[in-house]
Amino acid sequence: MPFSAFHLRNRSLLRGTALVLVSLASSFAISGFPDDRPSPLQLIPLLLAVWGMIETLRCLQRRWNLYHGAVMVLLYSDLLALLMILFLFLSPYGHWV
């Protein structure tokens, strides 16, 4: 396979970012966002987002440079997406929100 994002042993920012964005979009679709219905299927996008964040974390380098800084920014955006998925997962169960 010529495209390195498909090799699971290689580090790939594209694979990590794609996993997080696809899981965020599917989490919105599963929850039916304005109505927020509870669904145990929300665990699948949550676990995929964690896997995507780990894939992004693998791309960090030991010494700081601009690439390392860009990966840190992607990690922060992955964390925000992960927290949004967690909110969509837990909000139907908390009637106090």
Protein Blocks (a to p, Z undefined) as FASTA:
>chain_A
ZZlklpmkbccfklmmmmmmmmmmmmmmmnommnopadfklmmmmmmmmmmmmmmmmmpc
fbdcfklmmmmmmmmmmmmmmmmmmmmmmmmmmmkZZ
